Amino acid sequence: MNLELSEEQAAVRELAADFTDREIVPFAADWDRAESVDRAIIGKLGKLGFLGLTIPEEYGGSGGDHLAYCLVLEELGRGDSAVRGIVSVSLGLVGKSVNGYGTEEQKRYWLPRLTSGEALACFALTEPGTGSDAANLATRAVRDGDHWVITGSKMFITNGTWAQVALVFARTGGPGHQGVTAFLVPTDTPGFERREIHGKLGLRGQATAELVLDGVRVPDTARLGAEGKGFGVAMSALAKGRMSVAAGCVGIARASLEAAVRYAKEREQFGKPIASYQLVQELLADISVDVEAARLLTWQVADLIDRGLPFATQSSTAKLFASEAAVRAANNALQVFGGYGFIDEYPAGKYLRDARVMTLYEGTSQIQKLLIGRALTGVNAFQ
């Protein structure tokens, strides 16, 4: 793996860093308190091409490779993971799925809208009773002529109340993963209801929702991929999505390190900056090692994808390590801040709250360990 960035990759990272410092960092704390990111950020992300990375230019995308994508998500994650989630879901989970599985008509209709920020997408897989057991969906889609009628509910859906289209996974056949089909459902379709979830521990600025589909009727042309093959669409999206989460976690850990170093050099105790104390330096060193290791694991996944090589196990590895590392990093940063880390005047508490959910969504840490274990042993612990 080549660790030297190309001129184009370096330019993209610089653009993302500048955008984050100007448009996200100054407002992140207020968005967190208000439990809502300024929706104007969507158009700004689209204008800079961040919502079109890796999507071909013929469909309105900005091209680029997956390493450039990771560089952008690290910077956005450094600023506010709620903003990083907008891109990870609308582009990473849905836009890339449309590009990979969509018909020419679907790609030409949806991708220019998604990449520009004119439309936003959500990924409707998780249900109130079905999280890690994604093949056991209760939402059903029943064929009615050349249409499908979808009934069910989805839970913890990022971008749920903001999205113009939902990638909905529903059961169209028997039990198990072979009975699941994917559909692109406009959220203004009759019978489609959305309820925003408030009071979250972290990612408070992100629009997280419960979706209720009550007899939602869509044409067969809304089906993404073949009938009964939706589980494969979902798993393919999540395999790349875990790389996105890992990149965002690198951003959280890096932000934690930068904030802790600044504070340690400014804060004095016993007549000198606390940065001069060995145990404080140990905390900072531990964060730094986690940042570097998590970044390299994430870049490895991007490199494998860009070279067309198998990457799913490495993606689980990166997601597992980076999410747990982000929690450790934020917790260590809070320790450096001491009592001031416990109030939201300083960012350490927010980093810890945002990092904690990273070990849960797009596959919990325990699920990642089972996926890695299956790759190592050939034994499927899910059965």
RAPEHU-V331230 format. One line per field, one symbol per residue. phi: phi as a letter, one per 40 degrees, with the letter a starting at -180 (. if undefined). psi: psi as a letter, one per 20 degrees, with the letter a starting at -180 (. if undefined). burial: # if it has 9 or more other ideal C-beta (glycine too) atoms within 8 Angstrom, else .. A space follows every 10 residues. Layout:
BEGIN
phi = ???
psi = ???
burial = ???
END
This chain:
BEGIN
phi = .cccccdccc cccccccccc ccbbdcbdcc ccccfacccc ccccccccgc cbcgcdccbg cbggbccddc ccccccccca cccdcdcdcc ccccdccccc bccdcccccc ccccccgcbb bbbcbcbdbb bccccbccdb bbcbgcbbbb biabbfccgd cbccabcbbb cbbccgccbb bbbcbdcccd gcbbbccbgc cbfccccbab bbbbgcbbcc cccbgccgbc cccccccccc cccccdcccd cccccccccc cdcccccbaf gadccccdcc cccccccccc cccccccccc cdcccccgbd accccccccd cccccccccc cccccccgcc ccbccbcdcc dccccccccb cfhcdccccc ccccccbgbc ccb
psi = poipqrhggh ggggghgggg hgiggiiggg hghikpqoii hghhgghijh jjpipqhijj rjbrrhgggh gghggghhgo hhghhgghgg gghgghgghh iqrhggghgg ghgghiihqq qqongprhjo ehmiilqhpq pppnckrqop paqqqlopjg ihqiqpoppq pibaqrhijp qqqoopijpp ioqpoqprkq galhiqnprp pponkppqrh iipoaqpjjh hhgghgghgh hhggggghhg gggghggggh ggghhhppqk jrqiiipghg hggggggggg ggghghhghg ggggghjkqp igghgggggg ghghhhgggh ghghhghchh iiqjhqiggg ggghhhihig rkorhhghhh gghghhhjpo ii.
burial = ........## .##.###.## ...##.###. ##....#... ##.###..## #####...## ########## ########## ########## #########. .#...##..# #######.## #######..# ...#..#### #.....#### #####.#### ########## ###.....## #######.#. ##.####..# .######### ###..###.. .####..### ########## ########## ########## #.##...... ..###....# #.##.###.# #.######## ######.... ########## ########## #######..# #....##### #########. ..#.#.#### ####...... ...
END
